[in-house]
Structures are given as structure tokens and as C-alpha cells.
Amino acid sequence: MASTSPPHHHLAEYEIWWRNHYNFLKEKGYKLRSRYSPDWVPSWTDTNKVDINCEDGIVSPHYLLLDARRIQDGARVQLKCIDVSRHPFEIEIGRYFCSSPLDEDPSNHCVPIYEVLQVPTDDNLAILVMPLLRDPTDPYFDTVGEVVDCIHQLFEGLRFMHMHHVAHRDCMQLNILMDGSMFIDEWHPSFEYMSHDLKRPAKHRTRTQSPPRYYYIDFGISRKYEASNTNPLEASIFGGDKGVPEFREDYNKLWNPFPIDVWYLGHAIQETFLDRYTGVGFLSGLVSDMMRTDPAQRPNMDDVFSRFQILRQGLSNWKLRSRVAHIDKRSIFDFIAHWARRVQYIVRRIPPTHTSVS
């Protein structure tokens, strides 16, 4: 993503690449923020304002990603630039899960790809257009039922991929996102806890009130196999989580990527919930099995999903409405606020979970 245009002393080099493609993207129906317009003049120019307090002073958090608006309807989207020579299967797998009838299956939690744009200046570069998603752990989870909804969707989604013979190979914590169903305000893509104009914290409902949908993203190192290949073997390839037990052995050894996916997701749940929240200990046995050192001893995703359904059946509505407290957010005020919400949900007959036992 090198740039050949004149520099702009307010922009990083990778931002200049996006600025250089501003008009191309606009022609395709997507408008970048004012910061990336070729005619941009910083809003703090000749004022007493500080750049970091201005919306157009905020740097994009990732050089391959940038948010935009779809001109046709104003919807916010995420643009991802990929090098197809390095990741030749990402578009193919993404489009596969967006094809009919898979795109209509509620078990499909693969991020939708709205469009693929070929970069006119480089045959190896393409831009994926996807919905703008956000960190699934912010805001904090409030109840056991909210955790159950999340885990259900994650297990359901990875099981769906495996049923269609696709190994994600990098389904770690950072490659799981959620939509903005909870949010009343549009949030800023670089500071998700703030409103889009950075003037206040972004207002939101709880997951119980407005349940989000969780998605798997980033199929850059994913692979699809023939149904007849029941034990595909691949050389080790490091994803974002470097703790996979298989990778600590002989690096030249070939491994089945499907049990590695199970370990990745188990570790993501361990880090996201068991290490950070109280009240979720019922997950510990299943997660421990998912993270067994010997991949042959790990359950496959059919078994994981079935075992989770049994766990779910054992949770009463009282338990599902009970509080899960983040270790960094335990106070008497939060306890009282939780109970006030809990009574309100019961009175309004808002269910404690929004996923049914299969």
C-alpha cells in the first residue's frame, strides 16, 4: 500500500493510500470520512482546537481497514484492503458463505461481504465491503443469559463452518465481532465507546434489551476442503493467538486444522469470560476439554454444541437473569443497578436469553 502522491503532514503513509483512492471509492458508491478527502482541510486550522479533540483528527486504527458510508442509503460499512496474492482464498471463502442458501441460514455467523472492489492501480489488491462491526466485549456483559446467547452463537457459527468443511484457522478473540444492535448512537470506529462526533459516550441498551449478532471475520488463512477429506493435514501457520499446543511441537509436522479451531475458540472464551467474569463457571469443564493439549482428545464442534445445549438446559431463568460481574467493575452501585434492570425485564416479560435450546 505504498503511496506515490504528495504527502500530507497530518496523515500517516497508509492513510495517504486511502486518500488516493477516495474518488475511486466514491465512484463505487462509498464515501470516506472528511479526513481522507483529497480536499481535506483540518477542522482545527486557525482555531484553538486540538486535533485529537476533533473528529477528523482521529487516525484510523488499522492500516488495512477503514470505515465508510454507503452513499445509496447512508449505511456504515467496513472496507478491508487485501493482497490476493498472499491470501488467495479469502474472497472465495467469504463469497461462499454469502451465497444462497447459506446466507439465509441463521447458523451462519460469517461476516457478510457486500461487494468486492478491484483496486484499479494494483491487480493484486482488492477491497472487501462489509458491515461495520465492533468489539464484542464492550460494553460489559450484564447477565448469564447474555453470555449464554454469545456462546451459543459462537459455537453455532464455528460448527456451521466445520459442517461446510471450512477451517477458519484463526478464530481467536480479535476475529470475533458483533453488530451494533445495542447502540442508540452511532459510535466512532476508532473510539467505539464514544459517539461518532466524539461529543459524548455512545448511548446503548443492554444485550438483553437489544441482542446483538456475533460474527467471525478474517478468512485470510482459512481453507475449504472436499467433504471426502475427513482428516486434512496442513503445515503450521500462526494466527493471532500463538498459544496453540500443536505449534509448540515440531514446526514441520502437519496438523488437522479443525481441532486447532476448537482450541482457538476455547481459549477465546477462557480469556473473554472465565478469566474476567464471575458467575460463568458452568463453562469451565467444556472449555477445558476444548483446550486439551492432545488434539485427539478435544471434542469436535458437533460435540461442543451438543454439550453446551445440555448445560443451557440446566440453567434456570433465575440463573440466566443473574448478574455476571466483570472483575474490574464490581461495586454496590452496579449490583443495585443490575437488580433494577432485572425487575424491569421480568415486569416487561423480556426473556433472559434470545437463543433457544436446539
C-alpha positions as CSV (number, residue, x, y, z in Angstrom):
1,M,0.0,0.0,0.0
2,A,2.8,2.4,-0.9
3,S,1.8,6.0,-1.9
4,T,3.1,8.0,-4.8
5,S,1.1,11.1,-4.1
6,P,2.3,14.2,-2.3
7,P,2.4,13.7,1.4
8,H,0.1,15.4,3.9
9,H,1.8,16.1,7.2
10,H,-1.3,15.2,9.1
11,L,-1.7,11.8,7.5
12,A,0.2,8.6,8.1
13,E,1.6,6.9,5.0
14,Y,-1.1,4.2,5.0
15,E,-3.8,6.9,5.3
16,I,-2.5,8.6,2.2
17,W,-3.2,5.3,0.3
18,W,-6.8,5.6,1.3
19,R,-6.9,9.3,0.4
20,N,-5.5,8.4,-3.0
21,H,-8.5,6.1,-3.6
22,Y,-11.1,8.5,-2.2
23,N,-12.5,9.4,-5.6
24,F,-12.4,5.8,-6.8
25,L,-14.4,4.6,-3.8
26,K,-16.9,7.5,-4.2
27,E,-17.5,6.5,-7.8
28,K,-18.2,2.9,-6.5
29,G,-20.7,4.3,-4.0
30,Y,-18.7,4.6,-0.8
31,K,-17.8,7.9,0.9
32,L,-14.8,8.0,3.3
33,R,-14.7,10.4,6.2
34,S,-13.6,14.0,5.5
35,R,-10.1,13.3,6.8
36,Y,-9.4,11.2,3.7
37,S,-10.8,13.6,1.1
38,P,-8.1,15.0,-1.3
39,D,-9.5,18.5,-0.5
40,W,-9.4,18.0,3.3
41,V,-8.5,21.0,5.4
42,P,-8.2,20.1,9.1
43,S,-11.1,21.5,11.1
44,W,-8.8,22.8,13.7
45,T,-6.9,25.0,11.3
46,D,-6.6,28.6,12.5
47,T,-8.5,27.7,15.7
48,N,-7.6,26.9,19.3
49,K,-8.8,23.4,18.9
50,V,-6.6,20.4,19.5
51,D,-6.5,17.8,16.7
52,I,-7.3,14.8,18.9
53,N,-10.5,16.5,20.1
54,C,-11.8,16.8,16.5
55,E,-13.5,14.0,14.6
56,D,-11.2,14.5,11.6
57,G,-8.2,14.4,13.8
58,I,-8.6,10.8,14.7
59,V,-6.3,8.3,12.9
60,S,-7.7,5.1,11.5
61,P,-6.8,2.3,14.0
62,H,-5.6,-0.2,11.3
63,Y,-3.8,0.3,8.1
64,L,-5.8,-2.3,6.2
65,L,-9.2,-1.2,7.4
66,L,-11.3,1.9,7.1
67,D,-14.9,2.8,7.7
68,A,-17.1,4.4,5.1
69,R,-20.7,5.3,4.3
70,R,-22.6,3.7,1.5
71,I,-23.9,6.7,-0.5
72,Q,-27.1,5.0,-1.6
73,D,-28.6,4.6,1.9
74,G,-26.1,6.1,4.4
75,A,-25.3,2.7,5.9
76,R,-21.9,2.4,7.6
77,V,-19.5,-0.2,6.2
78,Q,-16.1,-1.5,6.8
79,L,-13.6,-1.6,3.9
80,K,-10.7,-4.1,4.1
81,C,-7.8,-4.0,1.6
82,I,-6.4,-7.4,0.9
83,D,-3.4,-8.7,-1.1
84,V,-5.0,-11.6,-3.1
85,S,-1.5,-12.9,-3.9
86,R,-0.9,-13.5,-0.2
87,H,-4.4,-14.5,0.7
88,P,-5.8,-16.2,-2.4
89,F,-8.8,-17.9,-0.6
90,E,-10.2,-15.1,1.4
91,I,-12.6,-13.8,-1.2
92,E,-13.6,-17.3,-2.3
93,I,-14.5,-18.4,1.2
94,G,-16.2,-15.2,2.1
95,R,-18.3,-15.3,-1.0
96,Y,-19.1,-19.0,-0.4
97,F,-20.7,-18.2,2.9
98,C,-22.6,-15.3,1.4
99,S,-24.1,-17.4,-1.4
100,S,-27.6,-18.9,-1.4
101,P,-28.8,-20.8,0.6
102,L,-26.0,-20.5,3.1
103,D,-26.6,-16.7,3.5
104,E,-30.2,-17.4,4.7
105,D,-29.2,-20.0,7.4
106,P,-29.4,-18.4,10.9
107,S,-26.5,-20.6,12.0
108,N,-24.2,-18.8,9.6
109,H,-22.2,-16.3,11.6
110,C,-19.6,-15.5,8.9
111,V,-19.3,-11.7,8.2
112,P,-21.3,-10.8,5.1
113,I,-19.4,-9.4,2.1
114,Y,-21.5,-6.9,0.3
115,E,-19.1,-6.3,-2.6
116,V,-15.5,-6.9,-3.8
117,L,-13.8,-4.0,-5.5
118,Q,-10.8,-4.5,-7.7
119,V,-8.2,-1.7,-6.9
120,P,-7.5,-0.1,-10.3
121,T,-3.9,0.7,-9.6
122,D,-2.8,-2.8,-8.5
123,D,-4.1,-6.1,-9.8
124,N,-3.1,-7.8,-6.5
125,L,-5.2,-5.6,-4.3
126,A,-8.9,-5.9,-3.7
127,I,-11.2,-4.1,-1.2
128,L,-13.9,-6.1,0.6
129,V,-17.0,-4.2,1.6
130,M,-18.6,-5.5,4.8
131,P,-20.9,-4.2,7.6
132,L,-19.2,-2.1,10.2
133,L,-18.9,-4.3,13.3
134,R,-17.4,-3.7,16.8
135,D,-15.7,-5.2,19.8
136,P,-18.0,-7.8,21.2
137,T,-16.7,-7.3,24.8
138,D,-17.7,-3.6,25.0
139,P,-19.9,-2.8,26.8
140,Y,-19.6,-5.3,29.6
141,F,-21.9,-8.3,29.7
142,D,-24.6,-7.9,32.4
143,T,-26.3,-11.3,32.9
144,V,-25.6,-15.0,32.5
145,G,-28.2,-15.1,29.8
146,E,-26.3,-12.6,27.7
147,V,-23.2,-14.7,28.0
148,V,-25.2,-17.8,27.0
149,D,-26.5,-16.0,23.9
150,C,-23.0,-15.1,22.9
151,I,-21.5,-18.5,23.4
152,H,-24.4,-20.2,21.7
153,Q,-23.8,-18.1,18.6
154,L,-20.1,-18.7,18.6
155,F,-20.4,-22.4,18.9
156,E,-23.2,-22.4,16.3
157,G,-21.2,-20.4,13.9
158,L,-18.0,-22.4,14.1
159,R,-20.0,-25.6,13.9
160,F,-21.6,-24.2,10.8
161,M,-18.2,-23.5,9.2
162,H,-17.0,-27.0,10.0
163,M,-20.2,-28.6,8.7
164,H,-19.3,-27.0,5.4
165,H,-15.7,-28.2,5.5
166,V,-14.1,-24.8,6.2
167,A,-11.5,-24.4,8.9
168,H,-11.1,-20.8,10.0
169,R,-7.6,-21.4,11.3
170,D,-7.5,-18.0,13.2
171,C,-10.8,-17.9,15.1
172,M,-9.2,-16.2,18.1
173,Q,-10.6,-13.4,20.2
174,L,-9.8,-10.5,17.9
175,N,-11.6,-12.2,14.9
176,I,-14.9,-12.3,16.7
177,L,-17.0,-9.1,16.4
178,M,-20.7,-8.1,16.9
179,D,-23.1,-5.8,15.2
180,G,-24.5,-2.5,16.6
181,S,-27.9,-3.7,17.6
182,M,-27.4,-2.5,21.2
183,F,-26.5,1.1,20.2
184,I,-28.8,4.1,20.1
185,D,-25.9,6.4,18.9
186,E,-23.6,5.7,16.1
187,W,-20.2,5.0,17.6
188,H,-16.8,6.3,16.4
189,P,-14.9,3.5,14.6
190,S,-11.6,4.4,16.4
191,F,-13.1,5.1,19.8
192,E,-16.1,2.8,20.0
193,Y,-17.2,3.9,23.4
194,M,-17.7,7.5,22.0
195,S,-20.4,8.8,19.7
196,H,-19.4,9.4,16.1
197,D,-18.9,13.1,16.7
198,L,-16.8,12.4,19.9
199,K,-19.1,14.7,21.9
200,R,-20.3,12.1,24.4
201,P,-20.2,8.4,25.3
202,A,-22.2,6.4,22.8
203,K,-25.6,5.6,24.2
204,H,-26.6,1.9,24.2
205,R,-29.1,-0.6,25.5
206,T,-28.2,-3.9,27.2
207,R,-27.8,-7.1,25.3
208,T,-30.9,-8.4,27.0
209,Q,-33.0,-5.5,25.6
210,S,-31.4,-5.5,22.1
211,P,-29.5,-8.7,21.5
212,P,-26.5,-8.3,19.1
213,R,-25.5,-10.8,16.5
214,Y,-21.9,-12.1,16.7
215,Y,-19.7,-12.7,13.7
216,Y,-16.5,-14.4,12.7
217,I,-14.2,-12.3,10.5
218,D,-10.9,-12.6,8.6
219,F,-10.7,-15.6,6.3
220,G,-7.2,-14.8,5.2
221,I,-5.7,-18.1,6.2
222,S,-8.9,-20.2,6.1
223,R,-9.2,-23.3,3.9
224,K,-12.1,-25.2,2.4
225,Y,-11.7,-29.0,1.9
226,E,-13.5,-31.6,0.0
227,A,-16.2,-33.5,2.0
228,S,-14.3,-36.7,1.4
229,N,-11.2,-35.4,3.1
230,T,-12.0,-36.3,6.7
231,N,-8.5,-35.7,8.0
232,P,-6.9,-32.8,6.2
233,L,-3.4,-32.1,7.2
234,E,-1.7,-28.7,7.0
235,A,1.7,-27.2,7.8
236,S,1.6,-24.9,10.9
237,I,0.5,-21.4,10.2
238,F,0.4,-18.9,13.1
239,G,-2.7,-16.9,13.6
240,G,-3.2,-14.2,16.1
241,D,-3.1,-16.5,19.1
242,K,0.4,-18.1,19.4
243,G,-0.5,-20.5,22.3
244,V,-1.9,-23.4,20.2
245,P,-0.2,-26.6,21.7
246,E,0.4,-28.1,18.2
247,F,2.6,-25.1,17.3
248,R,4.9,-25.7,20.2
249,E,5.9,-29.1,18.7
250,D,7.9,-29.8,15.6
251,Y,7.1,-26.9,13.3
252,N,7.4,-29.1,10.2
253,K,4.7,-31.5,11.4
254,L,1.4,-31.5,9.6
255,W,-1.8,-31.0,11.6
256,N,-5.6,-31.2,11.2
257,P,-6.8,-27.6,11.4
258,F,-10.3,-28.4,12.7
259,P,-9.2,-29.4,16.3
260,I,-7.0,-26.3,16.2
261,D,-10.1,-24.2,15.6
262,V,-11.7,-25.8,18.6
263,W,-8.7,-24.8,20.8
264,Y,-8.7,-21.3,19.4
265,L,-12.4,-20.8,20.3
266,G,-12.0,-22.4,23.7
267,H,-9.1,-20.1,24.5
268,A,-11.1,-17.1,23.3
269,I,-13.9,-18.0,25.7
270,Q,-11.4,-18.6,28.5
271,E,-9.9,-15.1,28.0
272,T,-13.1,-13.3,27.4
273,F,-15.3,-14.8,30.1
274,L,-13.7,-17.3,32.6
275,D,-10.7,-15.1,33.2
276,R,-12.8,-11.9,33.5
277,Y,-16.3,-12.6,34.8
278,T,-17.8,-14.1,37.9
279,G,-20.9,-16.4,37.5
280,V,-19.7,-18.3,34.4
281,G,-18.0,-21.3,36.0
282,F,-20.5,-23.7,34.3
283,L,-18.5,-23.2,31.2
284,S,-15.1,-24.3,32.6
285,G,-15.4,-28.1,32.1
286,L,-16.3,-27.7,28.4
287,V,-13.7,-25.1,27.7
288,S,-11.0,-27.1,29.4
289,D,-11.8,-30.0,27.1
290,M,-11.7,-27.7,24.1
291,M,-8.2,-26.7,25.1
292,R,-6.7,-30.1,25.8
293,T,-3.1,-30.4,24.7
294,D,-3.7,-33.5,22.7
295,P,-5.9,-32.5,19.7
296,A,-7.3,-36.1,19.5
297,Q,-8.8,-35.6,22.9
298,R,-10.7,-32.4,22.0
299,P,-14.4,-32.6,21.2
300,N,-15.4,-31.7,17.7
301,M,-17.8,-28.8,17.2
302,D,-20.8,-31.1,17.0
303,D,-19.9,-32.4,20.4
304,V,-19.2,-29.0,21.8
305,F,-22.5,-27.6,20.6
306,S,-24.4,-30.7,22.0
307,R,-22.7,-30.4,25.4
308,F,-23.4,-26.7,25.6
309,Q,-27.1,-27.3,24.9
310,I,-27.2,-29.7,27.9
311,L,-25.5,-27.1,30.0
312,R,-28.0,-24.5,28.8
313,Q,-31.0,-26.7,29.7
314,G,-29.6,-26.9,33.3
315,L,-29.8,-23.2,33.8
316,S,-33.0,-21.8,35.3
317,N,-34.4,-18.5,34.3
318,W,-33.3,-17.2,37.7
319,K,-29.7,-18.2,36.9
320,L,-30.0,-16.8,33.4
321,R,-31.1,-13.4,34.8
322,S,-28.4,-13.4,37.4
323,R,-25.5,-11.0,37.3
324,V,-22.1,-11.7,35.7
325,A,-19.7,-9.2,37.2
326,H,-16.5,-8.1,35.4
327,I,-13.6,-8.2,37.7
328,D,-12.9,-4.5,37.0
329,K,-16.5,-3.5,37.6
330,R,-17.7,-4.8,40.9
331,S,-19.5,-2.2,43.1
332,I,-22.6,-1.9,45.2
333,F,-23.9,0.7,42.7
334,D,-23.6,-1.8,39.8
335,F,-25.2,-4.5,41.9
336,I,-28.2,-2.3,42.7
337,A,-28.5,-1.2,39.0
338,H,-28.4,-4.8,37.9
339,W,-31.3,-5.7,40.2
340,A,-33.3,-2.7,39.0
341,R,-32.8,-3.9,35.4
342,R,-33.7,-7.4,36.3
343,V,-37.0,-6.5,37.9
344,Q,-37.8,-4.3,34.9
345,Y,-37.1,-7.2,32.5
346,I,-39.4,-9.6,34.5
347,V,-42.2,-7.0,34.6
348,R,-41.9,-6.3,30.8
349,R,-41.5,-10.0,30.1
350,I,-38.3,-9.6,28.3
351,P,-36.8,-13.1,28.1
352,P,-33.4,-13.8,29.7
353,T,-32.0,-15.2,26.5
354,H,-32.8,-14.9,22.8
355,T,-31.4,-18.2,21.6
356,S,-33.4,-21.4,22.0
357,V,-32.2,-24.8,23.1
358,S,-31.7,-26.9,20.0
